[in-house]
Amino acid sequence: MPPRLTFPGLILRSTIGSLLIVFISIVLAAIAHGYSIAGTYKGSAIQNGPDPSIIAVTGTDGLTHWYMYCTSGPISETDRTNGTLNSHLMLIYQSTDLINWNYVSDVFTKRPKWVGSSNLWAPDIQFFNGKYYLYYTAANAGSHGTKGSGGAIGVATSSSPAGPWTDSGAAVVEVQTNRWVYDSHVVLDDYGPAPSGLRYIFYGSFVGGIHARKLSADGLHSDKTSDVAITTSERYEASYIRKHGGSYYLFSSAANCCNDDLTGYSIFVGRSATLLGPYTDREGISLLDSRAGGSPAISMNGNRWVGPGHNAALTDYAGQEWLVYAAVNRADSFFVGGNFTKRTPMFDPLDWNNGWPTVRGGFWASEIVTDRPAAQPGQPNTYVTSYVVPDSPGVLIPELSDEFDGSKFTWTWAAGRVPATGTYGLTPNGTFSFAVQNADLFKDRNDASVLIEPVPASDYLVEARVYLPIAGDFTNHNYAQAGIVIYRDDNNYIKLVHVAINGTRQTEYAKEIPTGQRYGNTIIGPPADWTYLRIAKRTNQSTGEETYTSYTTTQTDVNGQPVNWIHGGTWTHSLGTTAKIGLVSMSGTGYTAEFDYVRVSTVQP
């Protein structure tokens, strides 16, 4: 997947598109609770299988056979010809236990004529009309010369889940000039209060957002006149619909899928009574809003897996649901000489908490084998749900906390970068005012002012209430932002901000390091004029590794205290005890941020 767009902190996906057909048999073994797909091929671990889609089929042997389909690419680091990485044209794997997987074949032995040399991504497997349909993205079917052009959805059919596959010879969803036509998912509208009985095809990505339209009865065409917007632009891709508890749930992925060890891709959910929406998140915010809604179902949690995204799901024979997705091992994150990210297929239990899905009780991706899915009739469920306890403040550290009421002010400016006189200071309303600067803290541009104070010597939680009055009206205010940083220097920090990204307003949680891709980000909950931000820092006592976990909210109780904190992703970093807590207001002009308070406390055990 060649580079799409680069925003400050929002860098999109990449891959390759060469061709090789290799007929091999590969056994894939489990190594996580849930588990990642691993094993050996040509002496190397199974390392790649993005955008998985899965289906169960009863075989002639009486067993259930599970088939998984993945985006084109190599299988592992050693999957090469004369030193060049091979790219299978969408991989098919098969399993009878959802643990050990065998390579079956590639979907195509050569690209369909209509797609030209296009990369083939994101297969979506369906069965209806007595045959199998495999929908896929032809990523380069159109020109990428103008914003929004490029990409179309194709389909191939077969009488067997293993193929051979016959392509339809034309696009099901055509190339469009105003949106990226990627990442399809077909859904039968047979659920909820007023089902139509029709099939719809969902598709779309960051440019233009996710859309849906009617699919023809033969599954080979779509009705462009029925096209409906499902999400706002600049936020989501990789749609997947799950039916649960009388509602439709839209799973979709946000941020960067393919940024090596800084991949911040994460999965968010909205809920609707009807298939075509509107979808709203746990807080009632629409996924169509400029201040985009979406409740996290999984993000990175501080272990070796980052960038969990682009999912499918299944229900095993014991009734336990499992999320199927891809993630990046941050210790082995990219193909040598290939210039793109390894994305490993993953399985983890999908739980439901008060009507909302979360992976593994909110603990998210895991590393320890403990449970097996019930892949065949009669097998038991051994998984027991436990729910994560979010970080919360312990004892306030008054010498590092500031209500900005004028009683004290001990902050200083990092690196001597003092803002212009009159653009910052305490206000009569008991806030710290800080005009958004035409300056930045992003890779090699490091001219933004950072207001700093020391961090505590041990684990801590920092919370701030931040005002950034950029209206949620879809106007472009790139990339004005304000919030908090944990700052060692200009090339080593963690950042949590309310930011304008094109027509959207989002909360971005970012990490910068001095090497490799340098900058990565994920997204958390929707912002408002006033947004509450939290970062909880903990140190792993066994490894010494520092973890920084994010939270946001815009809601308060009757006493005006923040409630309903949204648990976001966790970055690891090595910032140490000489790092600083910082405030930033940057990457634009025309607005003034205000900080109502900064409160630093111990973090509850």
Number of C-alpha atoms within 10 A of each C-alpha: 20 15 12 15 13 11 11 17 22 21 21 21 19 16 19 18 20 16 20 18 15 13 10 10 13 20 18 23 19 21 18 19 21 29 25 29 25 25 19 16 19 13 11 14 17 27 28 26 28 31 27 28 26 21 19 17 15 11 11 8 7 9 14 18 21 20 24 30 27 28 27 29 28 29 27 24 23 20 20 15 9 6 9 15 24 25 24 27 26 24 24 26 23 25 20 19 16 23 20 17 24 18 19 20 23 25 25 20 16 13 17 18 11 15 22 12 17 22 26 29 27 28 31 26 23 19 16 10 9 8 12 19 26 24 27 26 27 29 26 22 24 21 15 15 8 9 15 21 20 24 30 28 29 27 25 23 22 17 14 13 27 18 17 16 20 16 21 16 14 18 23 21 25 18 23 16 17 14 21 27 34 29 28 29 25 24 20 16 18 15 18 17 10 11 12 13 10 13 18 23 25 28 27 28 27 25 21 23 23 31 23 26 21 22 23 15 12 9 22 20 20 22 15 13 8 11 16 15 19 24 33 25 26 23 29 27 30 26 30 24 22 16 18 15 11 12 17 22 26 27 26 26 30 29 28 25 28 28 28 27 24 27 30 34 30 30 29 27 27 29 28 19 18 20 26 19 20 17 24 23 23 19 17 13 20 24 30 22 19 27 26 26 29 33 27 29 29 29 30 27 23 20 16 17 26 30 34 30 35 28 27 25 21 19 15 19 16 16 12 18 18 21 22 26 25 29 34 33 21 17 10 14 23 22 18 13 10 15 13 20 26 31 28 25 27 30 27 23 27 24 21 17 10 6 12 17 23 23 26 26 20 24 17 24 28 21 15 12 13 12 16 19 25 19 23 17 11 9 13 16 16 13 15 10 14 11 13 12 10 14 20 16 18 14 12 16 16 11 12 18 19 23 18 21 16 13 8 11 12 9 16 15 15 19 13 9 14 14 16 10 7 9 12 17 13 16 14 9 10 16 22 21 21 24 23 24 24 15 17 21 20 18 18 11 11 14 16 23 24 27 22 21 20 17 21 19 10 12 19 24 27 25 20 23 22 27 22 26 13 24 16 17 12 18 15 14 21 18 21 29 30 29 28 29 25 25 26 19 17 20 20 19 24 28 22 28 28 33 26 28 25 17 22 26 32 24 29 27 28 24 25 25 19 14 9 11 14 18 26 27 28 28 30 28 29 28 27 22 14 19 23 25 26 29 28 24 22 21 16 10 8 6 7 10 15 18 21 23 23 26 24 28 24 20 16 13 9 6 6 8 8 17 13 14 20 21 24 27 27 24 25 21 17 14 18 15 13 12 21 22 23 26 27 25 31 27 22 18 17 11 18 21 26 26 25 21 19 21 19 27 21 20 19 14 9
